[in-house]
């Protein structure tokens, strides 16, 4: 009969003295560098006489509790959002996706920060080549500390050559689960209360959380309304400048007489008037965002009502241009995501400047340049204008949502291992 195996140093240490010390995360360390890394990560180290050490996890994590989402609010949806703790975020996903097909790969990014980053995908649905591409991008990240979403986006996709966003950041676990079921890859980083979805197209930024909670007819009408509002916020100031400054004969007679009467005592040209008011609108919006909520609302009211009315009474601005700029700004607020809204604000000013130079010809030329610019953007092999470039049927499914029992295929333009989601 062979003698019983000798206990390990960890077992001998835990059974000595007062009976034992129990820890679920006790590991035997051979190297001093591993001990230092574990202590920095929140562990206690006990050095043994034989030159080895045992580390036990004793970290106390101070974290913010799970709260309702602030930016992606929904009436009929879930009321939980991601927090700064990575393990809490993965638990929120596991609560909804109780399937072994949900795979998680953890990596460490940052020379100094050592930030844990998780890559999530659905086995049997997501293309493994896409997963390997995302993991390779994370392995190649050479950065001191991963602290912001811009670091994550630019290192995963590459340097941004456009103002349009190329990754979707969401604070809702339910939306992230739906994107995983569509064959996307998600990236969660410790300390960032947002989930990153890769790849993406321009249609993803116009979808709101309630599109899947409301009736399909109401959701489809609101989605079409958002596309119309995106077009209006982009082109309305430039179209007004081009028509009133270069092509006045296109305006109906009664409307033209109203515009002439409103601009009769205004000393500035239409181009300067519209561009100046657009710039003032952006300054006012930026000031309202940087101040506390109560003060920011006060600044918006004072700037929008008092200053605007005073400018009209002083004959500095015409009421028509204020209506046009205000309509362009309000329609831009209908976009659910703030990142493409900021991009449209930049291009709205560029289109207005082009219309100020060459009228409708300059506006159409700038719009053509915008379409060419969007057509040249790709995110991990996914065209930015997809599925609008994949045919009429795919574009229609993107703009109009059908009944859920009739959606047999996954809503994706990516190559997936299993395109069918129901019989």
BAZAPA-57415 format. One line per 8 residues: number of its first residue (from 1); their letters; for each residue x, y, z of C-alpha. Coordinates in nm, 4 decimals, m for minus. Example, Ala and Ser with C-alpha at 12.3 -4.5 7.8 and 13.67 -1.06 7.14 Angstrom:
1) AS) 1.2300/m0.4500/0.7800; 1.3670/m0.1060/0.7140
This chain:
1) XXXXXXXX) 0.0000/0.0000/0.0000; 0.1500/0.3279/m0.1127; 0.1900/0.6061/0.1442; m0.0563/0.8965/0.1241; 0.0612/1.1929/m0.0810; 0.2279/1.4698/0.1106; 0.0127/1.7829/0.1474; 0.0969/2.0867/m0.0549
9) XXXXXXXX) 0.2481/2.3950/0.1125; m0.0876/2.5710/0.0808; m0.2664/2.2854/0.2563; m0.0017/2.2642/0.5313; m0.0237/2.6393/0.5928; m0.4059/2.6441/0.5974; m0.4232/2.3586/0.8536; m0.1688/2.4933/1.1027
17) XXXXXXXX) m0.2084/2.7190/1.4008; m0.5793/2.7684/1.4738; m0.7221/2.5023/1.2437; m0.7119/2.6587/0.8981; m0.7768/2.9621/0.6805; m1.0173/2.9173/0.3915; m1.0179/3.1165/0.0702; m1.1743/3.0396/m0.2653
25) XXXXXXXX) m0.8898/3.2043/m0.4555; m0.5715/3.0741/m0.2884; m0.2835/3.0103/m0.5271; 0.0750/2.9035/m0.4800; 0.3234/3.1423/m0.6380; 0.6723/3.0570/m0.7512; 0.7907/3.3968/m0.8747; 0.8127/3.7254/m0.6880
33) XXXXXXXX) 0.6742/3.9140/m0.9873; 0.3552/3.7036/m0.9732; 0.3214/3.7823/m0.6021; 0.3578/4.1558/m0.6651; 0.0993/4.1461/m0.9434; m0.1478/3.9601/m0.7209; m0.0966/4.2044/m0.4313; m0.1586/4.4995/m0.6631
41) XXXXXXXX) m0.4763/4.3269/m0.7775; m0.6063/4.3120/m0.4184; m0.4639/3.9914/m0.2700; m0.2793/3.9110/0.0522; 0.0519/3.7238/0.0297; 0.1967/3.4810/0.2845; 0.5608/3.3834/0.2374; 0.6544/3.0275/0.3351
49) XXXXXXXX) 0.9905/2.9117/0.4727; 1.0702/2.7159/0.1571; 1.0843/3.0360/m0.0511; 0.7364/3.0080/m0.1995; 0.4334/3.2224/m0.1329; 0.0569/3.1835/m0.1203; m0.1757/3.4625/m0.2334; m0.5384/3.4879/m0.1203
57) XXXXXXXX) m0.7919/3.7263/m0.2690; m0.9076/3.9721/m0.0025; m1.0086/4.2653/m0.2201; m1.3089/4.4749/m0.1257; m1.4591/4.6217/m0.4390; m1.6314/4.9564/m0.3958; m1.8676/4.9900/m0.6884; m2.1757/5.1753/m0.7960
65) XXXXXXXX) m2.5024/4.9877/m0.7764; m2.7000/4.8880/m1.0826; m2.9182/5.1839/m1.1808; m3.1624/5.2619/m1.4636; m3.0043/5.3821/m1.7889; m2.9761/5.7585/m1.8271; m2.9313/5.8013/m2.2020; m3.1136/5.4980/m2.3465
73) XXXXXXXX) m3.4345/5.5185/m2.1474; m3.7336/5.2990/m2.2283; m4.0865/5.2858/m2.0908; m4.1568/4.9149/m2.1391; m3.8034/4.7805/m2.1156; m3.5583/4.6735/m1.8477; m3.4432/4.9213/m1.5852; m3.0825/4.8104/m1.5369
81) XXXXXXXX) m2.7680/4.9453/m1.6997; m2.3998/4.8627/m1.7069; m2.1755/4.9836/m1.4243; m1.7992/5.0245/m1.3874; m1.7468/4.6705/m1.2509; m1.6658/4.4177/m1.5227; m1.7915/4.1170/m1.3254; m2.1207/4.2899/m1.2540
89) XXXXXXXX) m2.1649/4.3632/m1.6246; m2.1015/4.0027/m1.7258; m2.3487/3.8859/m1.4606; m2.6140/4.1158/m1.6117; m2.5559/3.9479/m1.9473; m2.5580/3.5979/m1.7996; m2.8920/3.6697/m1.6372; m3.0440/3.7150/m1.9831
97) XXXXXXXX) m2.8320/3.4709/m2.1841; m2.8420/3.1475/m1.9824; m2.6745/2.9486/m2.2522; m2.3342/2.7795/m2.2675; m2.3033/2.9196/m2.6187; m2.2212/3.2603/m2.4716; m1.8430/3.2599/m2.4680; m1.6233/3.5038/m2.2758
105) XXXXXXXX) m1.2521/3.5552/m2.3298; m1.0709/3.7747/m2.0779; m0.7629/3.9734/m2.1671; m0.5499/4.2349/m1.9930; m0.4823/4.5659/m2.1665; m0.2556/4.8494/m2.0536; 0.1081/4.8580/m1.9481; 0.0384/5.0519/m1.6299
113) XXXXXXXX) m0.3335/4.9987/m1.5714; m0.3626/4.6255/m1.6413; m0.7308/4.6708/m1.7283; m0.9332/4.3481/m1.7607; m1.1200/4.3365/m2.0930; m1.3748/4.0707/m2.1908; m1.4603/3.9650/m2.5453; m1.8066/3.8090/m2.5766
121) XXXXXXXX) m1.9678/3.6230/m2.8646; m2.2208/3.3473/m2.9328; m2.0749/3.0150/m3.0306; m2.2570/2.8721/m3.3306; m2.3754/3.2147/m3.4494; m2.0813/3.4556/m3.4609; m1.8187/3.4111/m3.7287; m1.4984/3.2940/m3.5587
129) XXXXXXXX) m1.2869/3.4959/m3.8013; m1.4504/3.8122/m3.6655; m1.3797/3.7024/m3.3086; m1.0169/3.6312/m3.3932; m0.9833/3.9736/m3.5540; m1.1128/4.1493/m3.2423; m0.8912/3.9431/m3.0114; m0.5876/4.0135/m3.2276
137) XXXXXXXX) m0.6614/4.3868/m3.2105; m0.6790/4.3687/m2.8305; m0.3514/4.1750/m2.8130; m0.1835/4.4376/m3.0290; m0.2965/4.7299/m2.8098; 0.0162/4.9018/m2.6749; m0.1116/5.1650/m2.4350; m0.0263/5.2804/m2.0847
145) XXXXXXXX) m0.3841/5.2775/m1.9565; m0.7245/5.1943/m2.1010; m0.9415/5.4657/m1.9457; m1.1842/5.6005/m2.2071; m1.4103/5.4716/m2.4815; m1.2032/5.6582/m2.7419; m0.9004/5.4455/m2.6514; m1.1039/5.1298/m2.7017
153) XXXXXXXX) m1.2559/5.2423/m3.0302; m0.9444/5.3800/m3.1989; m0.7238/5.0849/m3.1091; m0.9818/4.8272/m3.2146; m1.0818/4.9919/m3.5437; m0.7808/5.2096/m3.6148; m0.7347/5.5881/m3.6215; m1.0591/5.7651/m3.6983
161) XXXXXXXX) m1.0531/5.9517/m4.0312; m1.4151/6.0566/m3.9999; m1.6394/6.2333/m3.7514; m1.8934/5.9515/m3.7785; m1.8690/5.6830/m3.5079; m1.7623/5.3337/m3.6109; m1.8573/5.1428/m3.2970; m2.1832/5.1304/m3.1047
169) XXXXXXXX) m2.1590/5.1913/m2.7311; m2.4636/5.0932/m2.5298; m2.5455/5.1017/m2.1611; m2.8274/4.8474/m2.1880; m2.7520/4.4765/m2.1321; m3.0666/4.3724/m2.3212; m2.9559/4.5552/m2.6353; m2.6093/4.4043/m2.6115
177) XXXXXXXX) m2.7619/4.0549/m2.5880; m2.9675/4.1218/m2.8992; m2.6570/4.2329/m3.0880; m2.4787/3.9152/m2.9803; m2.7653/3.7093/m3.1209; m2.7238/3.8963/m3.4500; m2.3673/3.7744/m3.4855; m2.1841/4.0751/m3.3419
185) XXXXXXXX) m1.8895/4.0734/m3.1016; m1.9092/4.2671/m2.7743; m1.6203/4.4116/m2.5744; m1.6510/4.5054/m2.2063; m1.3735/4.6884/m2.0220; m1.3406/4.7271/m1.6474; m1.4051/5.0865/m1.5424; m1.6163/5.1744/m1.8499
193) XXXXXXXX) m1.9927/5.1455/m1.7912; m2.0647/5.0809/m2.1590; m2.0579/4.7834/m2.3887; m1.8841/4.8104/m2.7250; m2.0492/4.6349/m3.0219; m1.8447/4.5407/m3.3300; m1.8884/4.5831/m3.6199; m2.1627/4.8357/m3.6914
201) XXXXXXXX) m2.3289/5.0274/m3.9725; m2.5064/5.3607/m3.9902; m2.8491/5.2021/m3.9390; m2.7522/5.0838/m3.5899; m2.7297/5.4407/m3.4613; m3.0872/5.5263/m3.5598; m3.2445/5.2355/m3.3720; m3.3921/5.3123/m3.0314
209) XXXXXXXX) m3.4472/5.0615/m2.7468; m3.8253/5.0894/m2.7695; m3.8268/4.9702/m3.1310; m3.8438/4.6126/m3.0018; m4.0883/4.6822/m2.7194; m4.3664/4.8627/m2.9039; m4.6032/4.7426/m3.1743; m4.4243/4.6857/m3.5023
217) XXXXXXXX) m4.6372/4.9427/m3.6906; m4.5723/5.2167/m3.4347; m4.2030/5.1275/m3.4164; m4.1730/5.1323/m3.7970; m4.3423/5.4731/m3.8249; m4.1152/5.6219/m3.5602; m3.8083/5.4724/m3.7297; m3.9074/5.6261/m4.0633
225) XXXXXXXX) m3.9638/5.9564/m3.8809; m3.6088/5.9417/m3.7424; m3.4639/5.8943/m4.0896; m3.6627/6.1934/m4.2158; m3.5499/6.4032/m3.9205; m3.1870/6.3058/m3.9847; m3.2214/6.4301/m4.3416; m3.3880/6.7532/m4.2306
233) XXXXXXXX) m3.1330/6.8394/m3.9636; m2.8585/6.7865/m4.2182; m2.9959/6.9761/m4.5182; m3.2562/7.2275/m4.3955; m3.0209/7.5234/m4.3180; m2.8257/7.4722/m4.6386; m3.1428/7.4455/m4.8457; m3.2790/7.7657/m4.6911
241) XXXXXXXX) m2.9568/7.9531/m4.7665; m2.9452/7.8240/m5.1255; m3.3097/7.9081/m5.2015; m3.3247/8.2518/m5.0386; m2.9774/8.3579/m5.1466; m2.9483/8.2176/m5.5008; m3.2785/8.0710/m5.6203; m3.5447/8.3020/m5.4831
249) XXXXXXXX) m3.7749/8.2279/m5.7774; m3.8345/7.8766/m5.6395; m4.0250/8.0129/m5.3383; m4.4048/8.0553/m5.3673; m4.5195/8.4157/m5.4008; m4.6903/8.4556/m5.0638; m4.4042/8.2905/m4.8773; m4.1533/8.5035/m5.0652
257) XXXXXXXX) m4.3390/8.8186/m4.9679; m4.3369/8.7104/m4.6008; m3.9628/8.6461/m4.6110; m3.8962/8.9824/m4.7791; m4.1067/9.1620/m4.5187; m3.9258/8.9863/m4.2331; m3.5808/9.0685/m4.3780; m3.6606/9.4240/m4.4794
265) XXXXXXXX) m3.4745/9.5936/m4.1923; m3.2115/9.3218/m4.1285; m2.8678/9.4552/m4.2321; m2.6983/9.1172/m4.2848; m2.7076/8.8860/m4.5835; m2.8884/8.5531/m4.5609; m2.5648/8.3528/m4.5688; m2.4048/8.5427/m4.2837
273) XXXXXXXX) m2.7301/8.5438/m4.0876; m2.7833/8.1657/m4.1081; m2.4215/8.0661/m4.0511; m2.3904/8.3012/m3.7545; m2.7075/8.1657/m3.5961; m2.5915/7.8070/m3.6514; m2.2664/7.8884/m3.4744; m2.4548/8.0580/m3.1902
281) XXXXXXXX) m2.6801/7.7537/m3.1586; m2.3794/7.5232/m3.1243; m2.2222/7.7509/m2.8625; m2.5466/7.7607/m2.6672; m2.5828/7.3820/m2.6817; m2.2240/7.3277/m2.5698; m2.2666/7.5705/m2.2797; m2.5810/7.3923/m2.1669
289) XXXXXXXX) m2.4070/7.0531/m2.1667; m2.1042/7.1656/m1.9676; m2.2983/7.3314/m1.6864; m2.4961/7.1501/m1.4150; m2.8458/7.0445/m1.5164; m3.0330/7.3202/m1.3355; m2.8010/7.5959/m1.4585; m2.7807/7.4444/m1.8063
297) XXXXXXXX) m3.1580/7.4573/m1.8470; m3.1552/7.8197/m1.7351; m2.8872/7.9076/m1.9914; m3.0861/7.7366/m2.2681; m3.4033/7.9249/m2.1775; m3.2267/8.2599/m2.1550; m3.0331/8.2072/m2.4753; m3.3255/8.0684/m2.6718
305) XXXXXXXX) m3.6030/8.3003/m2.5627; m3.4604/8.6226/m2.4249; m3.1610/8.6676/m2.6541; m3.3445/8.5339/m2.9597; m3.6441/8.7591/m2.9101; m3.4195/9.0573/m2.8426; m3.2252/8.9887/m3.1648; m3.5495/8.9814/m3.3642
313) XXXXXXXX) m3.6808/9.3012/m3.2031; m3.3485/9.4760/m3.2719; m3.3711/9.3769/m3.6407; m3.0439/9.1846/m3.6201; m3.1990/8.8524/m3.7212; m3.5106/8.7656/m3.9143; m3.7724/8.5371/m3.7571; m3.7581/8.2978/m4.0531
321) XXXXXXXX) m3.3927/8.2062/m4.0064; m3.4529/8.1471/m3.6351; m3.7352/7.9071/m3.7215; m3.5168/7.7224/m3.9733; m3.2193/7.6831/m3.7395; m3.4435/7.5855/m3.4474; m3.6216/7.3246/m3.6619; m3.2861/7.1819/m3.7722
329) XXXXXXXX) m3.1699/7.1600/m3.4114; m3.4897/6.9995/m3.2806; m3.4967/6.7356/m3.5547; m3.1367/6.6478/m3.4702; m3.2399/6.5640/m3.1134; m3.4586/6.2782/m3.2386; m3.1507/6.0647/m3.3113; m3.1159/5.8167/m3.0220
337) XXXXXXXX) m2.7364/5.8090/m3.0232; m2.5329/6.1201/m2.9473; m2.2261/6.0223/m3.1545; m2.3907/6.0392/m3.5005; m2.5816/6.3486/m3.3868; m2.2504/6.5264/m3.3306; m2.1296/6.4144/m3.6734; m2.4441/6.5507/m3.8373
345) XXXXXXXX) m2.3906/6.8821/m3.6590; m2.0472/6.9136/m3.8198; m2.1690/6.8209/m4.1670; m2.4740/7.0471/m4.1298; m2.2418/7.3447/m4.0961; m2.0308/7.2259/m4.3923; m2.3390/7.1871/m4.6134; m2.4588/7.5339/m4.5134
353) XXXXXXXX) m2.1185/7.6788/m4.5979; m2.1219/7.5051/m4.9386; m2.4719/7.6387/m5.0079; m2.3544/7.9885/m4.9133; m2.0896/7.9721/m5.1837; m2.2686/7.8078/m5.4764; m2.6355/7.7688/m5.3894; m2.8072/7.4402/m5.4732
361) XXXXXXXX) m2.5105/7.3343/m5.6860; m2.2774/7.3631/m5.3875; m2.5295/7.1872/m5.1619; m2.5644/6.8932/m5.4026; m2.1881/6.8763/m5.4466; m2.1387/6.8620/m5.0691; m2.4076/6.5929/m5.0363; m2.2340/6.3856/m5.3030
369) XXXXXXXX) m1.9070/6.4208/m5.1139; m2.0841/6.3058/m4.7963; m2.2233/5.9953/m4.9670; m1.8816/5.9097/m5.1110; m1.7287/5.9610/m4.7682; m1.9790/5.7279/m4.6012; m1.9382/5.4680/m4.8760; m1.5648/5.4511/m4.8090
377) XXXXXXXX) m1.5990/5.3725/m4.4366; m1.5704/5.0123/m4.3182; m1.5735/4.8572/m3.9713; m1.3948/4.5225/m3.9559; m1.5004/4.4476/m4.3122; m1.8617/4.5677/m4.2702; m1.9597/4.8568/m4.5045; m2.0881/5.1586/m4.3190
385) XXXXXXXX) m2.3879/5.2011/m4.5506; m2.4951/4.8367/m4.5200; m2.7640/4.7111/m4.5535; m2.8683/4.9960/m4.7849; m2.6137/4.8700/m5.0369; m2.7316/4.5068/m5.0111; m3.0546/4.5508/m5.2063; m3.4048/4.6849/m5.1675
393) XXXXXXXX) m3.5277/4.4024/m4.9443; m3.2466/4.4458/m4.6911; m3.2941/4.8237/m4.6857; m3.6674/4.7826/m4.6327; m3.6127/4.5450/m4.3399; m3.3846/4.8028/m4.1835; m3.6311/5.0917/m4.2062; m3.9569/4.8993/m4.1477
401) XXXXXXXX) m3.9878/4.6302/m3.8811; m4.2274/4.3428/m3.9371; m4.4103/4.1261/m3.6818; m4.1769/3.9257/m3.4600; m4.3186/3.5799/m3.5559; m4.2464/3.6548/m3.9217; m3.8814/3.7504/m3.8683; m3.7270/3.4147/m3.9446
409) XXXXXXXX) m3.3748/3.5356/m4.0200; m3.1273/3.7265/m3.8095; m3.1142/4.1020/m3.8598; m2.7545/4.1200/m3.9731; m2.5428/4.1903/m4.2789; m2.2485/3.9924/m4.1419; m2.1484/3.6374/m4.2300; m2.2864/3.4207/m3.9476
417) XXXXXXX) m2.2739/3.0476/m3.8851; m2.6510/3.0219/m3.8357; m2.8655/3.2803/m4.0109; m3.2017/3.1355/m3.9040; m3.3297/3.2230/m3.5557; m3.6706/3.0527/m3.5619; m3.8558/2.7906/m3.7658
